[in-house]
Amino acid sequence: MQNPRPFASIVEHDETLIANWNTAVRPEDTVWHLGDFCYRCSEEYARSVFGRLKGRHRFLVRGNHDRISVRLPWDGIVDVARVVVSGPDGVAQGAWLSHYAHRVWPRMHRGDLHLYGHSHGTLPGTEASTDVGVDCFGFRPVTVDEIRTRLAENAREGMP
């Protein structure tokens, strides 16, 4: 369920998210941001925030509030993406990335995961699909291992 954001101001919000990003992300990491990077701010401000964020490669899966975000120096901007990550026991596993939740997605019948944002924790996850927005993970980016833990919790709770 969505909780109100626990910040007294937008400055506190932004500074917390920047600090949390830089705690979670190493300089050599690849980050996929699943949309709505910035909202109602100037391009200059968005660039200043972007410039403070760690990560060797940063990709944007475009969200509904990414009008300014698409002018930032991302390594790539897409509407959806399929990436391959190291799966359990080192076996490659696909992940379908979108800003929006899907009921079905390509290769789901072959074990690909689906990761999305947009819903701010209001949609229940399943054993193969979950909201990875900051609202769901302590206002910070998450690793593939943390996502797998969440998917396993969903499975134990009996979510389809």
N, CA, C and O atoms as a DFTB+ gen file, in Angstrom:
640 C
 N C O
     1  1       0.846      -1.177       0.000
     2  2       0.000       0.000       0.000
     3  2       0.887       1.235       0.000
     4  3       1.946       1.242       0.629
     5  1       0.475       2.245      -0.679
     6  2       1.243       3.480      -0.786
     7  2       1.231       4.234       0.540
     8  3       0.189       4.422       1.168
     9  1       2.427       4.659       0.940
    10  2       2.548       5.510       2.120
    11  2       2.905       6.915       1.656
    12  3       3.586       7.082       0.644
    13  1       2.445       7.927       2.393
    14  2       2.862       9.274       2.021
    15  2       4.380       9.386       2.141
    16  3       4.994       8.750       2.998
    17  1       4.961      10.183       1.293
    18  2       6.415      10.345       1.357
    19  2       6.772      11.130       2.623
    20  3       6.170      12.161       2.923
    21  1       7.755      10.623       3.351
    22  2       8.067      11.189       4.677
    23  2       9.061      12.349       4.648
    24  3      10.053      12.333       5.376
    25  1       8.805      13.337       3.824
    26  2       9.745      14.447       3.695
    27  2       9.035      15.759       3.985
    28  3       7.887      15.959       3.588
    29  1       9.723      16.643       4.675
    30  2       9.144      17.941       5.030
    31  2       9.129      18.909       3.851
    32  3       8.342      19.856       3.826
    33  1      10.012      18.663       2.867
    34  2      10.093      19.571       1.722
    35  2      10.616      18.815       0.509
    36  3      11.124      17.701       0.635
    37  1      10.488      19.423      -0.660
    38  2      11.016      18.808      -1.872
    39  2      12.540      18.771      -1.830
    40  3      13.149      17.861      -2.392
    41  1      13.158      19.736      -1.180
    42  2      14.623      19.735      -1.043
    43  2      15.062      18.528      -0.213
    44  3      15.999      17.820      -0.581
    45  1      14.378      18.299       0.906
    46  2      14.702      17.124       1.730
    47  2      14.479      15.838       0.927
    48  3      15.295      14.918       0.983
    49  1      13.381      15.780       0.189
    50  2      13.086      14.632      -0.670
    51  2      14.231      14.380      -1.643
    52  3      14.771      13.276      -1.707
    53  1      14.599      15.417      -2.400
    54  2      15.635      15.258      -3.423
    55  2      16.978      14.892      -2.824
    56  3      17.655      13.995      -3.326
    57  1      17.370      15.569      -1.763
    58  2      18.674      15.282      -1.144
    59  2      18.716      13.871      -0.563
    60  3      19.757      13.215      -0.607
    61  1      17.602      13.403      -0.023
    62  2      17.536      12.028       0.502
    63  2      17.666      11.021      -0.634
    64  3      18.418      10.053      -0.520
    65  1      16.941      11.239      -1.725
    66  2      17.034      10.310      -2.851
    67  2      18.426      10.304      -3.470
    68  3      18.918       9.244      -3.860
    69  1      19.069      11.461      -3.569
    70  2      20.439      11.518      -4.097
    71  2      21.380      10.749      -3.174
    72  3      22.178       9.939      -3.643
    73  1      21.296      10.993      -1.872
    74  2      22.168      10.298      -0.914
    75  2      21.917       8.790      -0.946
    76  3      22.865       8.005      -0.930
    77  1      20.652       8.382      -0.990
    78  2      20.331       6.955      -1.028
    79  2      20.835       6.305      -2.308
    80  3      21.354       5.190      -2.269
    81  1      20.691       6.990      -3.451
    82  2      21.217       6.483      -4.723
    83  2      22.721       6.247      -4.577
    84  3      23.220       5.174      -4.914
    85  1      23.433       7.244      -4.080
    86  2      24.890       7.163      -4.022
    87  2      25.393       6.187      -2.973
    88  3      26.543       5.751      -3.044
    89  1      24.563       5.835      -2.003
    90  2      24.909       4.780      -1.053
    91  2      24.728       3.407      -1.690
    92  3      25.515       2.493      -1.445
    93  1      23.689       3.268      -2.507
    94  2      23.359       1.969      -3.112
    95  2      24.140       1.679      -4.389
    96  3      24.399       0.516      -4.700
    97  1      24.514       2.707      -5.127
    98  2      25.122       2.543      -6.450
    99  2      26.621       2.814      -6.364
   100  3      27.056       3.832      -5.826
   101  1      27.396       1.881      -6.905
   102  2      28.846       2.066      -6.970
   103  2      29.199       2.775      -8.276
   104  3      28.414       2.753      -9.224
   105  1      30.371       3.400      -8.329
   106  2      30.755       4.120      -9.550
   107  2      30.760       3.234     -10.804
   108  3      30.528       3.737     -11.902
   109  1      31.017       1.940     -10.665
   110  2      31.097       1.047     -11.825
   111  2      29.768       0.371     -12.177
   112  3      29.723      -0.412     -13.126
   113  1      28.702       0.644     -11.451
   114  2      27.415      -0.026     -11.660
   115  2      26.668       0.491     -12.886
   116  3      26.869       1.616     -13.344
   117  1      25.797      -0.379     -13.396
   118  2      24.824      -0.013     -14.414
   119  2      23.478       0.140     -13.719
   120  3      23.063      -0.734     -12.958
   121  1      22.798       1.253     -13.984
   122  2      21.505       1.541     -13.356
   123  2      20.455       1.710     -14.440
   124  3      20.663       2.421     -15.422
   125  1      19.322       1.044     -14.245
   126  2      18.149       1.239     -15.092
   127  2      17.120       1.984     -14.252
   128  3      16.621       1.447     -13.263
   129  1      16.802       3.204     -14.634
   130  2      15.791       3.997     -13.936
   131  2      14.476       3.801     -14.683
   132  3      14.397       4.055     -15.884
   133  1      13.442       3.348     -13.971
   134  2      12.195       2.991     -14.636
   135  2      11.187       4.137     -14.674
   136  3       9.988       3.936     -14.480
   137  1      11.686       5.313     -14.921
   138  2      10.833       6.429     -15.265
   139  2      10.520       7.401     -14.160
   140  3      10.649       7.109     -12.971
   141  1      10.098       8.580     -14.602
   142  2       9.772       9.698     -13.728
   143  2      10.986      10.130     -12.914
   144  3      10.942      10.215     -11.687
   145  1      12.064      10.398     -13.631
   146  2      13.294      10.828     -12.976
   147  2      13.130      12.193     -12.322
   148  3      13.621      12.408     -11.213
   149  1      12.457      13.105     -12.982
   150  2      12.235      14.424     -12.392
   151  2      10.858      14.930     -12.813
   152  3      10.282      14.482     -13.804
   153  1      10.357      15.867     -12.036
   154  2       9.016      16.377     -12.277
   155  2       8.927      17.809     -11.770
   156  3       9.312      18.103     -10.638
   157  1       8.423      18.684     -12.607
   158  2       8.199      20.080     -12.225
   159  2       9.457      20.764     -11.700
   160  3       9.439      21.405     -10.650
   161  1      10.544      20.618     -12.448
   162  2      11.771      21.336     -12.101
   163  2      12.407      21.832     -13.394
   164  3      12.014      21.429     -14.488
   165  1      13.373      22.693     -13.256
   166  2      14.055      23.213     -14.433
   167  2      15.032      22.168     -14.972
   168  3      15.465      21.268     -14.253
   169  1      15.361      22.311     -16.238
   170  2      16.365      21.420     -16.820
   171  2      17.708      21.606     -16.120
   172  3      18.435      20.636     -15.909
   173  1      18.035      22.819     -15.768
   174  2      19.300      23.087     -15.065
   175  2      19.352      22.322     -13.740
   176  3      20.372      21.719     -13.406
   177  1      18.255      22.350     -12.993
   178  2      18.206      21.625     -11.725
   179  2      18.303      20.114     -11.959
   180  3      19.042      19.420     -11.261
   181  1      17.562      19.614     -12.934
   182  2      17.602      18.176     -13.242
   183  2      19.022      17.749     -13.609
   184  3      19.484      16.693     -13.175
   185  1      19.715      18.561     -14.407
   186  2      21.105      18.253     -14.784
   187  2      22.028      18.264     -13.569
   188  3      22.939      17.442     -13.474
   189  1      21.797      19.185     -12.646
   190  2      22.644      19.241     -11.457
   191  2      22.451      17.995     -10.594
   192  3      23.417      17.471     -10.039
   193  1      21.223      17.524     -10.480
   194  2      20.956      16.287      -9.729
   195  2      21.585      15.103     -10.455
   196  3      22.287      14.300      -9.841
   197  1      21.338      14.993     -11.748
   198  2      21.866      13.878     -12.530
   199  2      23.392      13.802     -12.400
   200  3      23.955      12.716     -12.262
   201  1      24.045      14.946     -12.445
   202  2      25.498      14.996     -12.363
   203  2      26.058      14.533     -11.030
   204  3      27.243      14.216     -10.934
   205  1      25.238      14.490     -10.020
   206  2      25.689      14.055      -8.686
   207  2      25.515      12.557      -8.455
   208  3      25.929      12.044      -7.416
   209  1      24.914      11.856      -9.397
   210  2      24.571      10.450      -9.183
   211  2      25.662       9.508      -9.684
   212  3      26.192       9.677     -10.782
   213  1      25.986       8.514      -8.861
   214  2      26.975       7.501      -9.225
   215  2      26.407       6.556     -10.282
   216  3      25.201       6.498     -10.517
   217  1      27.317       5.828     -10.901
   218  2      26.951       4.822     -11.889
   219  2      27.723       5.047     -13.167
   220  3      27.814       6.170     -13.662
   221  1      28.279       3.972     -13.700
   222  2      29.032       4.063     -14.953
   223  2      28.092       4.208     -16.138
   224  3      28.322       5.013     -17.040
   225  1      27.024       3.409     -16.120
   226  2      26.033       3.439     -17.199
   227  2      24.669       3.663     -16.559
   228  3      24.276       2.951     -15.635
   229  1      23.957       4.660     -17.065
   230  2      22.640       4.990     -16.528
   231  2      21.661       5.074     -17.688
   232  3      21.834       5.856     -18.623
   233  1      20.629       4.247     -17.598
   234  2      19.624       4.153     -18.655
   235  2      18.274       4.587     -18.100
   236  3      17.974       4.378     -16.924
   237  1      17.468       5.191     -18.958
   238  2      16.129       5.617     -18.580
   239  2      15.096       4.864     -19.393
   240  3      15.128       4.865     -20.624
   241  1      14.175       4.217     -18.683
   242  2      12.957       3.700     -19.297
   243  2      11.929       4.809     -19.066
   244  3      11.510       5.063     -17.937
   245  1      11.542       5.444     -20.133
   246  2      10.742       6.665     -20.072
   247  2       9.420       6.447     -19.325
   248  3       8.700       5.476     -19.560
   249  1       9.127       7.393     -18.412
   250  2       7.866       7.394     -17.684
   251  2       6.987       8.542     -18.134
   252  3       7.357       9.303     -19.028
   253  1       5.838       8.668     -17.524
   254  2       4.881       9.684     -17.941
   255  2       5.283      11.106     -17.530
   256  3       4.685      12.069     -18.010
   257  1       6.281      11.259     -16.654
   258  2       6.729      12.591     -16.245
   259  2       8.151      12.895     -16.721
   260  3       8.850      13.689     -16.092
   261  1       8.577      12.296     -17.790
   262  2       9.964      12.449     -18.233
   263  2      10.126      13.392     -19.414
   264  3      10.811      13.059     -20.381
   265  1       9.520      14.537     -19.349
   266  2       9.684      15.520     -20.427
   267  2      11.074      16.151     -20.399
   268  3      11.736      16.241     -21.433
   269  1      11.514      16.585     -19.229
   270  2      12.856      17.161     -19.093
   271  2      13.909      16.059     -19.028
   272  3      15.002      16.215     -19.573
   273  1      13.597      14.970     -18.379
   274  2      14.559      13.876     -18.171
   275  2      15.195      13.393     -19.463
   276  3      16.363      13.005     -19.468
   277  1      14.451      13.410     -20.552
   278  2      14.981      12.876     -21.809
   279  2      16.072      13.759     -22.402
   280  3      16.739      13.358     -23.355
   281  1      16.263      14.950     -21.853
   282  2      17.331      15.838     -22.329
   283  2      18.611      15.692     -21.499
   284  3      19.581      16.417     -21.723
   285  1      18.615      14.774     -20.562
   286  2      19.796      14.544     -19.720
   287  2      20.723      13.532     -20.404
   288  3      20.289      12.801     -21.293
   289  1      21.985      13.487     -19.998
   290  2      22.957      12.625     -20.692
   291  2      22.910      11.144     -20.289
   292  3      23.914      10.581     -19.853
   293  1      21.752      10.533     -20.437
   294  2      21.613       9.095     -20.186
   295  2      22.446       8.319     -21.210
   296  3      22.748       8.833     -22.287
   297  1      22.807       7.107     -20.876
   298  2      23.489       6.230     -21.834
   299  2      22.508       5.623     -22.814
   300  3      22.917       5.083     -23.842
   301  1      21.237       5.701     -22.521
   302  2      20.189       5.236     -23.413
   303  2      18.833       5.584     -22.837
   304  3      18.656       5.620     -21.619
   305  1      17.874       5.841     -23.715
   306  2      16.498       6.142     -23.311
   307  2      15.583       5.281     -24.169
   308  3      15.647       5.322     -25.398
   309  1      14.731       4.499     -23.511
   310  2      13.829       3.587     -24.217
   311  2      12.447       3.641     -23.570
   312  3      12.288       4.153     -22.462
   313  1      11.455       3.110     -24.271
   314  2      10.123       3.000     -23.688
   315  2       9.969       1.716     -22.878
   316  3       9.304       1.706     -21.842
   317  1      10.576       0.650     -23.344
   318  2      10.639      -0.621     -22.622
   319  2      11.984      -1.255     -22.971
   320  3      12.618      -0.884     -23.958
   321  1      12.406      -2.204     -22.159
   322  2      13.674      -2.874     -22.446
   323  2      13.625      -4.303     -21.930
   324  3      12.954      -4.605     -20.944
   325  1      14.342      -5.162     -22.609
   326  2      14.591      -6.512     -22.101
   327  2      16.084      -6.583     -21.851
   328  3      16.890      -6.374     -22.758
   329  1      16.445      -6.879     -20.612
   330  2      17.850      -7.029     -20.253
   331  2      18.060      -8.442     -19.741
   332  3      17.115      -9.115     -19.327
   333  1      19.290      -8.877     -19.774
   334  2      19.637     -10.195     -19.251
   335  2      20.513      -9.988     -18.032
   336  3      21.512      -9.269     -18.077
   337  1      20.126     -10.626     -16.950
   338  2      20.861     -10.538     -15.697
   339  2      21.307     -11.931     -15.287
   340  3      20.789     -12.932     -15.781
   341  1      22.259     -11.983     -14.392
   342  2      22.689     -13.273     -13.865
   343  2      21.583     -13.795     -12.961
   344  3      21.208     -13.149     -11.982
   345  1      21.073     -14.953     -13.294
   346  2      19.972     -15.522     -12.538
   347  2      20.459     -16.407     -11.413
   348  3      21.655     -16.471     -11.127
   349  1      19.527     -17.084     -10.781
   350  2      19.905     -18.011      -9.720
   351  2      20.927     -19.030     -10.242
   352  3      20.802     -19.525     -11.362
   353  1      21.903     -19.324      -9.446
   354  2      22.961     -20.274      -9.816
   355  2      23.759     -19.815     -11.031
   356  3      24.354     -20.639     -11.726
   357  1      23.778     -18.501     -11.294
   358  2      24.583     -17.969     -12.377
   359  2      23.999     -18.152     -13.765
   360  3      24.640     -17.778     -14.747
   361  1      22.804     -18.714     -13.879
   362  2      22.157     -18.912     -15.165
   363  2      21.533     -17.588     -15.602
   364  3      20.904     -16.903     -14.796
   365  1      21.701     -17.230     -16.854
   366  2      21.153     -15.978     -17.365
   367  2      19.630     -15.976     -17.285
   368  3      18.979     -16.991     -17.532
   369  1      19.078     -14.821     -16.935
   370  2      17.629     -14.670     -16.841
   371  2      17.246     -13.320     -17.438
   372  3      17.925     -12.319     -17.211
   373  1      16.169     -13.297     -18.190
   374  2      15.696     -12.062     -18.782
   375  2      14.824     -11.279     -17.821
   376  3      14.181     -11.839     -16.933
   377  1      14.816      -9.963     -18.023
   378  2      13.937      -9.087     -17.248
   379  2      13.351      -8.056     -18.197
   380  3      14.081      -7.394     -18.935
   381  1      12.034      -7.921     -18.176
   382  2      11.306      -6.963     -18.997
   383  2      11.108      -5.722     -18.133
   384  3      10.480      -5.794     -17.076
   385  1      11.633      -4.599     -18.572
   386  2      11.596      -3.352     -17.813
   387  2      10.634      -2.380     -18.470
   388  3      10.701      -2.137     -19.675
   389  1       9.746      -1.831     -17.670
   390  2       8.784      -0.858     -18.174
   391  2       8.429       0.095     -17.043
   392  3       8.511      -0.267     -15.869
   393  1       8.041       1.290     -17.391
   394  2       7.542       2.209     -16.364
   395  2       6.215       1.689     -15.820
   396  3       5.901       1.888     -14.646
   397  1       5.443       1.029     -16.666
   398  2       4.100       0.582     -16.309
   399  2       4.060      -0.920     -16.059
   400  3       4.811      -1.687     -16.662
   401  1       3.174      -1.320     -15.164
   402  2       2.955      -2.742     -14.894
   403  2       2.229      -3.387     -16.070
   404  3       1.348      -2.781     -16.679
   405  1       2.607      -4.613     -16.376
   406  2       1.962      -5.390     -17.435
   407  2       1.393      -6.659     -16.819
   408  3       1.979      -7.221     -15.894
   409  1       0.280      -7.100     -17.317
   410  2      -0.256      -8.398     -16.890
   411  2       0.481      -9.524     -17.579
   412  3       0.655     -10.600     -17.008
   413  1       0.914      -9.285     -18.795
   414  2       1.731     -10.239     -19.546
   415  2       2.874      -9.465     -20.176
   416  3       2.770      -8.258     -20.393
   417  1       3.958     -10.158     -20.467
   418  2       5.122      -9.527     -21.076
   419  2       5.871     -10.571     -21.892
   420  3       5.698     -11.771     -21.676
   421  1       6.693     -10.128     -22.819
   422  2       7.425     -11.073     -23.664
   423  2       8.286     -12.028     -22.836
   424  3       8.948     -11.624     -21.880
   425  1       8.261     -13.272     -23.219
   426  2       9.079     -14.337     -22.626
   427  2       8.726     -14.651     -21.172
   428  3       9.512     -15.297     -20.479
   429  1       7.581     -14.214     -20.707
   430  2       7.201     -14.563     -19.329
   431  2       7.054     -16.077     -19.187
   432  3       7.343     -16.638     -18.130
   433  1       6.602     -16.738     -20.260
   434  2       6.434     -18.192     -20.229
   435  2       7.784     -18.922     -20.219
   436  3       7.839     -20.135     -20.018
   437  1       8.868     -18.171     -20.439
   438  2      10.215     -18.755     -20.396
   439  2      10.971     -18.321     -19.144
   440  3      12.173     -18.556     -19.029
   441  1      10.270     -17.690     -18.208
   442  2      10.884     -17.332     -16.937
   443  2      11.398     -15.918     -16.807
   444  3      12.006     -15.576     -15.792
   445  1      11.166     -15.076     -17.821
   446  2      11.601     -13.683     -17.694
   447  2      10.788     -12.978     -16.601
   448  3       9.594     -13.226     -16.434
   449  1      11.457     -12.110     -15.878
   450  2      10.822     -11.310     -14.844
   451  2      10.246     -10.034     -15.468
   452  3      10.581      -9.677     -16.597
   453  1       9.384      -9.361     -14.722
   454  2       8.870      -8.057     -15.150
   455  2       9.026      -7.081     -13.987
   456  3       8.524      -7.319     -12.888
   457  1       9.736      -5.971     -14.249
   458  2       9.969      -4.947     -13.243
   459  2       9.384      -3.638     -13.746
   460  3       9.534      -3.290     -14.918
   461  1       8.717      -2.913     -12.854
   462  2       8.017      -1.701     -13.248
   463  2       8.040      -0.688     -12.107
   464  3       8.448      -0.999     -10.988
   465  1       7.598       0.520     -12.411
   466  2       7.461       1.587     -11.420
   467  2       6.043       2.128     -11.477
   468  3       5.089       1.353     -11.412
   469  1       5.886       3.412     -11.594
   470  2       4.640       4.146     -11.816
   471  2       3.590       4.007     -10.712
   472  3       2.946       5.002     -10.378
   473  1       3.394       2.858     -10.148
   474  2       2.247       2.633      -9.272
   475  2       2.503       2.984      -7.806
   476  3       1.582       2.903      -6.994
   477  1       3.710       3.366      -7.453
   478  2       4.032       3.813      -6.089
   479  2       3.621       2.793      -5.031
   480  3       3.157       3.166      -3.953
   481  1       3.791       1.520      -5.333
   482  2       3.511       0.469      -4.363
   483  2       2.050       0.113      -4.200
   484  3       1.701      -0.605      -3.263
   485  1       1.184       0.587      -5.075
   486  2      -0.252       0.317      -4.912
   487  2      -0.705      -0.983      -5.568
   488  3      -1.807      -1.457      -5.294
   489  1       0.128      -1.568      -6.431
   490  2      -0.237      -2.820      -7.087
   491  2       0.506      -3.978      -6.439
   492  3       1.712      -3.881      -6.210
   493  1      -0.182      -5.061      -6.142
   494  2       0.521      -6.208      -5.568
   495  2       1.434      -6.854      -6.607
   496  3       1.094      -6.934      -7.788
   497  1       2.573      -7.301      -6.159
   498  2       3.484      -8.015      -7.040
   499  2       3.090      -9.472      -7.148
   500  3       2.148      -9.930      -6.501
   501  1       3.827     -10.191      -7.975
   502  2       3.639     -11.630      -8.121
   503  2       4.995     -12.287      -7.928
   504  3       5.967     -11.619      -7.576
   505  1       5.065     -13.586      -8.156
   506  2       6.353     -14.261      -8.028
   507  2       7.280     -13.963      -9.200
   508  3       8.452     -14.337      -9.169
   509  1       6.767     -13.288     -10.242
   510  2       7.597     -12.972     -11.407
   511  2       7.586     -11.494     -11.773
   512  3       8.262     -11.090     -12.719
   513  1       6.828     -10.680     -11.038
   514  2       6.663      -9.278     -11.407
   515  2       6.522      -8.427     -10.147
   516  3       5.804      -8.799      -9.219
   517  1       7.214      -7.275     -10.116
   518  2       7.103      -6.431      -8.930
   519  2       7.432      -4.980      -9.240
   520  3       8.156      -4.674     -10.187
   521  1       6.887      -4.101      -8.423
   522  2       7.156      -2.668      -8.477
   523  2       8.515      -2.429      -7.822
   524  3       8.721      -2.790      -6.664
   525  1       9.430      -1.825      -8.558
   526  2      10.762      -1.541      -8.022
   527  2      10.970      -0.050      -7.797
   528  3      12.105       0.410      -7.675
   529  1       9.875       0.706      -7.743
   530  2       9.971       2.134      -7.486
   531  2      10.510       2.421      -6.097
   532  3      10.452       1.572      -5.207
   533  1      11.033       3.622      -5.922
   534  2      11.645       3.976      -4.638
   535  2      10.657       3.919      -3.479
   536  3      11.064       3.714      -2.336
   537  1       9.379       4.094      -3.749
   538  2       8.376       4.010      -2.687
   539  2       8.352       2.627      -2.037
   540  3       7.939       2.484      -0.886
   541  1       8.791       1.624      -2.768
   542  2       8.704       0.237      -2.315
   543  2       9.986      -0.269      -1.657
   544  3       9.995      -1.346      -1.062
   545  1      11.048       0.490      -1.759
   546  2      12.351       0.015      -1.282
   547  2      13.109       1.103      -0.516
   548  3      14.295       1.316      -0.770
   549  1      12.458       1.782       0.398
   550  2      13.157       2.737       1.242
   551  2      13.739       3.928       0.503
   552  3      14.745       4.497       0.927
   553  1      13.113       4.304      -0.595
   554  2      13.524       5.479      -1.365
   555  2      14.955       5.371      -1.885
   556  3      15.749       6.307      -1.789
   557  1      15.259       4.186      -2.444
   558  2      16.597       3.956      -2.993
   559  2      16.529       2.946      -4.127
   560  3      15.560       2.194      -4.236
   561  1      17.561       2.927      -4.979
   562  2      17.640       1.872      -6.006
   563  2      17.864       0.513      -5.349
   564  3      18.363       0.427      -4.227
   565  1      17.493      -0.533      -6.056
   566  2      17.658      -1.888      -5.518
   567  2      18.459      -2.750      -6.481
   568  3      18.541      -2.473      -7.677
   569  1      19.042      -3.792      -5.931
   570  2      19.824      -4.736      -6.719
   571  2      18.933      -5.865      -7.215
   572  3      17.809      -6.043      -6.747
   573  1      19.450      -6.611      -8.158
   574  2      18.728      -7.779      -8.674
   575  2      18.482      -8.776      -7.539
   576  3      17.413      -9.383      -7.479
   577  1      19.445      -8.953      -6.648
   578  2      19.263      -9.885      -5.525
   579  2      18.127      -9.426      -4.606
   580  3      17.345     -10.252      -4.135
   581  1      18.028      -8.126      -4.350
   582  2      16.934      -7.622      -3.515
   583  2      15.589      -7.817      -4.211
   584  3      14.585      -8.112      -3.563
   585  1      15.575      -7.654      -5.506
   586  2      14.350      -7.875      -6.270
   587  2      13.942      -9.342      -6.181
   588  3      12.766      -9.649      -5.983
   589  1      14.905     -10.244      -6.325
   590  2      14.587     -11.675      -6.218
   591  2      14.038     -12.028      -4.835
   592  3      13.139     -12.860      -4.714
   593  1      14.577     -11.399      -3.800
   594  2      14.060     -11.628      -2.453
   595  2      12.599     -11.195      -2.375
   596  3      11.772     -11.905      -1.801
   597  1      12.278     -10.048      -2.942
   598  2      10.890      -9.560      -2.943
   599  2       9.984     -10.515      -3.722
   600  3       8.876     -10.814      -3.278
   601  1      10.445     -10.993      -4.879
   602  2       9.649     -11.932      -5.668
   603  2       9.398     -13.220      -4.893
   604  3       8.302     -13.777      -4.954
   605  1      10.407     -13.695      -4.166
   606  2      10.234     -14.909      -3.343
   607  2       9.228     -14.665      -2.232
   608  3       8.423     -15.543      -1.922
   609  1       9.264     -13.477      -1.627
   610  2       8.268     -13.130      -0.603
   611  2       6.864     -13.120      -1.203
   612  3       5.917     -13.604      -0.584
   613  1       6.735     -12.575      -2.395
   614  2       5.441     -12.573      -3.078
   615  2       4.944     -14.004      -3.273
   616  3       3.768     -14.300      -3.058
   617  1       5.859     -14.887      -3.685
   618  2       5.484     -16.295      -3.917
   619  2       5.035     -16.955      -2.614
   620  3       4.049     -17.692      -2.603
   621  1       5.751     -16.696      -1.516
   622  2       5.380     -17.277      -0.223
   623  2       4.028     -16.769       0.255
   624  3       3.291     -17.483       0.935
   625  1       3.708     -15.534      -0.105
   626  2       2.419     -14.955       0.294
   627  2       1.286     -15.422      -0.614
   628  3       0.129     -15.042      -0.431
   629  1       1.634     -16.249      -1.590
   630  2       0.620     -16.829      -2.461
   631  2       0.153     -15.929      -3.584
   632  3      -0.918     -16.149      -4.150
   633  1       0.940     -14.919      -3.916
   634  2       0.561     -14.056      -5.047
   635  2       0.901     -14.788      -6.327
   636  3       1.980     -15.370      -6.437
   637  1       0.006     -14.772      -7.291
   638  2       0.209     -15.574      -8.509
   639  2       1.451     -15.203      -9.289
   640  3       1.730     -15.802     -10.327
